[in-house]
């Protein structure tokens, strides 16, 4: 009987982890293909429309470290449910919005809910599944949720907006959230709580600092780096985060224990994740733009063109535990990087008349495999050897690396494409910017490979 209860508990946690994280990632991409309908309905300006996505990213990235720490102090199930509740209520508000200003404000609240929810899901995974094969399988599902949802969200957003309404993409979160709350109440046990208090100054420095980095990245992707809204805010963000690290080294109960960063494997995993995500978010951004603006595909057709890569991504993620057992984690990680890098370099050859099947979708399959096979080992390394009281902080740091990599990487590659390519909105200019950005993405993946080898794989081989 006890064994049956434990089995129900672990399966319930896995369902929560996968569906919750999928919903968070889905909500980032699902809105992209719905933006034209949303603009027509609520009268957004072009500049205002960008903030429907940007404000979510800003609050999500800014509150991640605080969200992770709350679970350590007050119980991961409780904080998970609070984050899920905020996310669900904000989704309801967005779907019911009648003005542009209201929807932007509700998206900010939704991003804050996601920042509480995301580290809580990974924390529950860590305390439920012991290190080893069982955790590797759970992490594989976690990684697959992120990869598949990013692509599927673009398809779902376009289909719902065309067939029903852009509001349906937000209302869909409600039944999912209610179901997850019921499962959490019935099957998930509360985790241990650790005595302590919130590092208020650290929370302010990290939240404003991370928010500044995300804001600068978003602004640079739209306006370029040649203004104080980009470069100045970026510099402010780095200064605040430097002050945060100095403060964390001195405070008795830090928001981010620096031992998480000084551990070679975890620190390397955070750095490699940042680089890898920068390359792969840019892949989605530029290739989707290329297929619509150069090849003339619709939003739904563009989303469907990503399906082969999404399918391979999922298959690779599900088989990572078997591949690591047979070939070793180092070999799997290296092959993942190489495969993804080759796919991005191949895509960087795109021109104005490239063939959709052989010159776009085929190399996208290589990228999909690399994404699916790399994310689980990177996630495992990011939480390797973490003490129980640091689980929330480690989960928050993994998500910070993920979010900052996505934002900063995209902004840097947008800037690279703009500086090295023809200006204008012609098909030739867009194709050229896509090619140059993907070349930069391939270099990011190469850098991630080098970081992983130096800080994850070489130390591991020296211990053997």
C-alpha positions in Angstrom: 0.0 0.0 0.0 2.8 2.4 0.9 4.6 1.6 -2.4 1.4 2.4 -4.3 1.1 5.7 -2.5 4.7 6.6 -3.3 4.1 5.7 -6.9 1.1 7.9 -7.1 3.0 10.7 -5.5 5.9 10.5 -7.9 3.7 10.3 -11.0 1.6 13.2 -9.7 4.8 15.3 -9.3 6.0 14.4 -12.8 2.6 15.4 -14.2 2.8 18.7 -12.4 6.4 19.4 -13.5 5.8 18.6 -17.1 2.4 20.4 -17.6 3.3 23.4 -15.5 6.6 24.1 -17.3 5.0 23.4 -20.6 2.3 25.9 -19.9 4.8 28.6 -18.9 6.9 28.1 -22.1 3.8 27.7 -24.2 2.5 31.1 -23.0 5.7 32.7 -24.2 5.3 31.5 -27.8 1.5 31.1 -28.1 1.0 34.9 -28.0 3.4 35.5 -30.9 1.1 34.3 -33.7 -1.9 35.8 -32.0 -0.5 39.4 -31.9 -2.0 40.7 -35.2 -5.6 39.7 -34.1 -5.0 41.1 -30.6 -3.8 44.4 -32.2 -6.8 44.7 -34.4 -9.2 44.0 -31.5 -7.7 46.3 -28.8 -6.1 49.0 -30.9 -2.5 48.5 -29.9 0.1 50.7 -31.5 3.1 48.9 -33.1 5.4 50.0 -30.2 2.8 49.0 -27.5 2.2 45.6 -29.1 5.8 44.5 -28.4 5.2 44.9 -24.7 2.6 42.2 -24.7 5.5 39.8 -24.9 8.3 41.9 -23.4 6.6 42.7 -20.1 6.0 39.0 -19.5 9.7 38.3 -20.2 10.8 41.2 -18.0 8.8 40.2 -14.9 9.6 36.5 -15.4 13.3 37.1 -15.5 13.4 39.6 -12.8 11.6 37.6 -10.0 13.1 34.2 -10.6 15.7 34.1 -7.8 13.2 35.4 -5.3 10.6 32.8 -6.5 13.1 30.0 -6.0 14.0 31.1 -2.5 10.3 31.3 -1.4 10.0 27.6 -1.9 12.9 26.8 0.4 11.4 29.0 3.2 7.7 28.3 3.0 7.4 24.9 1.3 7.6 24.0 -2.4 4.0 22.7 -2.8 2.6 25.9 -1.1 4.6 28.2 -3.2 3.9 26.2 -6.4 0.2 26.6 -5.7 0.5 30.3 -5.1 2.5 30.8 -8.3 0.0 28.7 -10.2 -2.9 30.6 -8.8 -1.4 34.0 -9.8 -0.6 32.7 -13.3 -4.2 31.3 -13.7 -5.9 34.5 -12.5 -3.7 36.7 -14.7 -4.5 34.5 -17.7 -8.2 35.0 -16.9 -7.7 38.8 -16.7 -5.8 38.8 -20.0 -8.4 36.8 -21.8 -11.1 39.2 -20.5 -9.1 42.4 -21.2 -10.9 45.3 -22.9 -8.0 47.7 -23.2 -4.4 47.7 -24.3 -3.1 49.1 -20.9 -5.0 46.5 -18.9 -3.6 43.5 -20.9 0.0 44.7 -20.5 -0.5 45.1 -16.7 -2.0 41.6 -16.5 0.9 40.1 -18.5 3.3 41.6 -16.0 1.4 39.8 -13.2 1.4 36.6 -15.2 5.1 36.9 -15.7 5.6 37.2 -11.9 3.4 34.1 -11.4 5.6 32.2 -13.9 8.7 33.3 -12.0 7.3 31.8 -8.8 6.0 28.7 -10.6 9.0 27.8 -12.7 11.6 27.2 -9.9 8.9 25.5 -7.8 8.4 22.8 -10.5 12.1 22.0 -10.7 12.4 22.1 -6.9 9.6 19.5 -6.6 11.3 17.4 -9.2 14.6 17.4 -7.2 13.1 16.6 -3.8 10.9 13.8 -5.3 13.3 11.9 -7.6 16.6 10.7 -6.1 19.8 11.4 -8.1 20.4 8.7 -10.7 18.4 7.0 -13.4 15.0 8.0 -11.9 15.9 11.7 -11.8 17.4 11.5 -15.3 14.1 10.3 -16.7 12.2 13.0 -14.9 14.6 15.7 -16.1 14.3 14.3 -19.6 10.5 14.9 -19.5 11.2 18.4 -18.0 13.6 19.3 -20.9 11.2 17.9 -23.5 8.3 20.0 -22.1 10.4 23.2 -22.8 11.5 22.2 -26.3 8.2 20.9 -27.6 6.1 23.7 -26.1 8.2 26.5 -27.7 7.4 25.2 -31.2 3.9 23.9 -30.5 2.9 27.3 -29.0 3.3 29.0 -32.3 1.1 26.5 -34.1 -1.5 26.6 -31.4 -1.6 30.4 -31.1 -2.2 30.8 -34.8 -4.9 28.1 -35.0 -6.8 29.3 -31.9 -6.6 33.0 -33.1 -7.9 32.0 -36.6 -10.6 29.5 -35.6 -11.8 31.0 -32.2 -10.2 34.1 -30.8 -6.8 35.3 -29.5 -8.4 35.2 -26.1 -8.7 31.3 -26.3 -4.9 31.1 -26.0 -5.1 32.5 -22.5 -8.4 31.0 -21.4 -6.9 27.5 -22.1 -4.7 28.0 -19.0 -7.7 28.0 -16.7 -8.8 24.3 -16.9 -5.2 23.2 -16.9 -4.4 25.2 -13.8 -7.5 24.0 -12.0 -6.6 20.4 -12.7 -3.1 20.9 -11.5 -4.2 22.5 -8.3 -6.5 19.5 -7.6 -3.6 17.1 -8.3 -1.3 19.1 -6.0 -3.8 19.2 -3.1 -4.6 15.5 -3.4 -1.4 13.8 -4.3 1.7 16.0 -3.6 3.2 16.1 -0.2 4.5 19.3 1.3 8.3 19.5 1.4 10.4 20.5 4.4 10.6 24.2 5.2 13.9 25.7 6.3 14.1 28.4 9.0 15.3 31.8 7.7 14.1 35.0 6.3 14.1 36.7 2.9 17.2 38.7 2.1 15.3 41.9 1.2 18.2 43.9 -0.1 19.4 40.9 -2.1 15.9 40.4 -3.5 15.7 44.1 -4.6 19.2 44.1 -6.2 18.6 40.8 -8.0 15.1 41.6 -9.2 15.9 45.1 -10.5 19.3 44.0 -11.8 17.9 41.0 -13.7 14.9 43.1 -14.8 17.3 45.7 -16.2 19.2 43.1 -18.2 16.0 41.7 -19.7 14.7 45.2 -20.4 17.9 46.3 -22.1 17.9 43.1 -24.2 14.3 43.5 -25.3 14.8 47.2 -26.0 18.0 46.5 -28.0 16.2 43.8 -30.1 13.7 46.5 -31.1 15.8 49.8 -31.1 19.4 48.6 -31.3 22.2 49.2 -28.8 23.0 52.8 -29.7 20.8 54.4 -27.0 20.6 54.7 -23.3 17.5 52.6 -23.1 19.6 49.7 -24.2 23.3 50.2 -23.3 22.7 52.4 -20.3 20.2 50.1 -18.7 22.4 47.1 -19.5 25.3 48.7 -17.7 23.0 49.5 -14.7 21.9 45.9 -14.7 25.4 44.6 -14.5 26.3 47.1 -11.7 23.3 46.0 -9.7 24.1 42.3 -10.1 27.7 42.9 -9.1 26.5 44.7 -6.0 24.1 41.7 -5.5 27.0 39.2 -5.6 29.1 41.3 -3.2 26.1 41.5 -0.8 25.4 37.8 -1.1 29.0 37.0 -0.1 28.5 39.0 3.2 24.9 38.3 4.3 24.2 35.5 6.7 21.2 34.1 4.8 21.8 34.8 1.1 19.1 34.7 -1.6 21.7 33.0 -3.8 24.4 31.0 -1.9 27.5 31.6 -3.9 28.6 28.0 -3.4 26.1 27.2 -6.2 28.2 29.3 -8.6 31.7 28.3 -7.4 30.9 24.6 -7.9 32.6 23.8 -11.2 29.9 21.6 -12.7 27.0 23.8 -11.7 28.7 27.0 -12.7 29.7 25.5 -16.1 26.1 24.3 -16.6 24.7 27.8 -16.0 27.2 29.4 -18.4 26.7 26.8 -21.1 22.9 27.0 -20.7 23.0 30.7 -21.2 25.0 30.4 -24.4 23.0 27.5 -25.8 19.7 29.2 -25.1 20.9 32.4 -26.8 21.6 30.4 -29.9 18.4 28.4 -30.0 15.9 31.2 -29.1 17.4 33.1 -32.0 16.9 30.1 -34.2 13.2 30.2 -33.6 13.0 34.0 -33.9 15.0 34.4 -37.2 13.8 31.2 -39.0 10.2 31.9 -38.2 10.6 35.5 -39.6 12.5 34.2 -42.6 9.7 31.7 -43.5 7.0 34.3 -43.3 8.8 37.3 -44.7 11.0 35.7 -47.4 9.1 32.5 -48.3 5.6 34.0 -47.7 4.3 31.3 -45.4 1.4 32.0 -43.0 1.8 31.9 -39.2 0.2 28.5 -39.0 2.2 27.1 -41.9 5.4 28.4 -40.3 4.5 26.7 -37.0 3.8 23.4 -38.9 7.1 23.7 -40.7 8.8 23.4 -37.2 7.0 20.2 -36.5 9.7 17.7 -37.8 12.3 19.5 -35.6 9.9 19.5 -32.7 9.2 15.7 -33.1 12.9 14.9 -33.2 13.5 17.2 -30.2 10.9 15.2 -28.2 12.3 11.8 -29.3 15.9 12.8 -28.4 14.8 14.2 -25.0 13.0 11.0 -24.2 16.0 8.8 -25.0 18.6 10.9 -23.3 18.7 8.6 -20.2 19.3 5.5 -22.4 21.9 7.4 -24.5 23.8 8.6 -21.3 23.7 5.1 -19.8 25.2 3.6 -23.0 27.6 6.3 -24.2 28.2 8.5 -21.1 26.9 12.0 -20.4 30.0 13.7 -21.9 29.6 12.0 -25.3 25.9 12.8 -25.4 26.5 16.5 -24.6 29.2 16.8 -27.1 27.3 15.2 -29.9 24.3 17.4 -29.0 26.3 20.6 -29.4 27.9 19.4 -32.6 24.6 18.4 -34.1 22.9 21.7 -33.2 25.9 23.7 -34.4 26.0 21.9 -37.7 22.3 22.6 -38.1 22.6 26.3 -37.4 25.7 26.6 -39.7 23.8 24.8 -42.5 20.8 27.2 -42.0 23.1 30.2 -42.2 23.5 29.4 -45.9 19.9 30.5 -46.5 19.1 32.8 -49.5 16.0 34.3 -51.0 15.1 31.1 -52.9 16.1 28.3 -50.5 14.1 25.1 -50.7 11.8 24.7 -47.7 12.3 20.9 -47.4 16.0 20.3 -48.1 17.6 23.6 -47.1 15.4 24.6 -44.1 13.4 21.7 -42.6 16.3 19.2 -42.9 18.9 21.2 -41.0 16.1 22.2 -38.5 15.9 18.5 -37.7 19.6 18.6 -36.7 19.0 21.6 -34.5 15.9 19.8 -32.9 18.0 16.8 -32.1 20.7 18.9 -30.5 18.2 20.8 -28.4 16.4 17.7 -27.2 19.6 15.8 -26.3 21.4 18.7 -24.6 18.9 20.2 -22.3 18.5 17.3 -19.9 22.2 16.9 -19.2 22.6 20.6 -18.7 19.6 20.7 -16.3 21.1 17.7 -14.4 24.5 19.4 -14.1 22.8 22.7 -13.0 21.3 20.9 -9.9 24.1 18.4 -9.3 25.1 17.9 -5.7 22.8 20.5 -4.3 22.0 20.4 -0.6 18.3 20.2 0.3 18.2 23.7 1.7 19.6 25.1 -1.6 17.2 23.3 -3.9 15.0 26.4 -4.5 17.9 28.7 -5.1 19.5 26.2 -7.6 16.2 25.9 -9.4 15.9 29.6 -9.7 19.5 29.9 -11.0 18.9 27.3 -13.7 15.8 29.3 -14.8 17.7 32.6 -14.6 20.4 31.2 -16.9 17.7 30.0 -19.2 15.8 33.3 -19.3 18.9 35.5 -19.6 20.3 33.4 -22.3 17.1 33.7 -24.2 16.9 37.5 -23.8 20.5 38.6 -24.0 21.4 36.1 -26.7 18.6 37.2 -29.0 19.5 40.9 -28.5 23.2 40.3 -29.3 22.4 38.3 -32.4 19.8 40.8 -33.5 22.5 43.5 -33.1 25.0 41.3 -35.0 22.6 40.8 -37.9 21.8 44.5 -38.1 25.4 45.6 -38.0 26.6 43.2 -40.7 23.7 43.1 -43.1 21.8 45.2 -45.6 19.3 47.5 -44.0 15.6 47.5 -45.0 12.7 45.1 -45.1 13.4 43.5 -48.5 13.5 39.7 -48.9 17.2 39.9 -49.6 17.9 42.0 -46.4 15.8 39.7 -44.2 17.6 36.6 -45.6 21.0 38.1 -45.1 20.2 39.1 -41.5 18.9 35.6 -40.8 22.1 34.0 -42.2 24.4 36.2 -40.2 22.4 35.7 -37.0 22.5 32.0 -37.4 26.3 32.1 -38.0 26.5 33.9 -34.6 24.2 31.2 -33.1 26.6 28.5 -34.3 29.5 30.3 -32.6 27.4 30.5 -29.4 26.9 26.7 -29.5 30.7 26.3 -30.0 31.3 28.5 -27.0 28.8 26.4 -24.9 30.7 23.2 -26.0 34.0 24.7 -24.8 32.5 25.8 -21.4 31.0 22.4 -20.9 34.3 20.6 -21.7 36.3 22.9 -19.3 33.9 23.0 -16.3 31.7 19.9 -16.6 33.4 17.1 -18.6 37.1 17.6 -17.8 36.6 17.8 -14.0 34.4 14.7 -14.2 37.1 12.8 -16.1 39.8 13.9 -13.7 37.8 12.4 -10.8 37.6 9.0 -12.4 
